[in-house]
Each structure stands twice: as C-alpha cells, then as structure tokens.
C-alpha cells in the first residue's frame, strides 16, 4: 500500500493516487488511463496513511497551481 505520483516527460505531475501501488500502476499502464505519464514516484505506507497523504499532496498541488488538480485527477474528480 502507498501513494504515488505520475509525471509527464518533463516530470510535471499529471496524477496522484493511492492504494496497492503495483496493481494501480499496472492498471494505469494497461488501461492507458494516463497516456502522458512517463515517470513515477512512490511512498509506501499503511492504507489509512496513504489516503491522508494523497489528499495532502492534492491540496498542496492545488495551492501552488491556482486551485487546479493534476490533469488526470481532474478527470476523476
């Protein structure tokens, strides 16, 4: 379990997610959910901590990007 960040070719964040990291990353690749993603960063932790960390990362991102979410988080809502 953990939280992960996907980045584009310029290493700009395009998505934050949490859960079973290996499964989720394979889902993104196999289903082509985030076609701009080229890089990833992972933090392993408990499921509860991962959800909290994901929300923290999204809030921090919004504060520094004019209240917008990363492109693929916007699509998810």
Residue pairs with C-beta under 8 A, 6 or more apart in sequence:
1 18
1 19
1 20
1 21
1 44
1 45
1 46
1 47
1 50
2 18
2 19
2 21
2 42
2 43
2 44
2 45
2 50
3 16
3 17
3 18
3 42
3 43
3 45
3 50
3 53
3 54
3 57
4 16
4 17
4 18
4 21
4 24
4 25
4 40
4 41
4 42
4 43
5 13
5 15
5 16
5 40
5 41
5 57
6 13
6 14
6 15
6 16
6 17
6 28
6 34
6 37
6 39
6 40
6 72
7 13
7 14
7 37
7 38
7 39
7 40
7 41
8 14
8 36
8 37
8 38
8 39
9 36
9 38
11 39
13 61
13 70
14 34
14 36
14 37
14 70
14 71
14 72
15 28
15 34
15 37
15 70
15 71
15 72
15 73
16 54
16 57
16 58
16 61
16 70
16 73
17 24
17 28
17 54
18 24
18 47
18 50
18 51
18 53
18 54
19 47
19 50
21 42
21 44
25 40
27 33
28 34
28 37
33 72
34 72
36 71
36 72
37 72
43 50
43 53
45 53
58 69
58 70
58 73
61 69
61 70
62 68
62 69
68 74
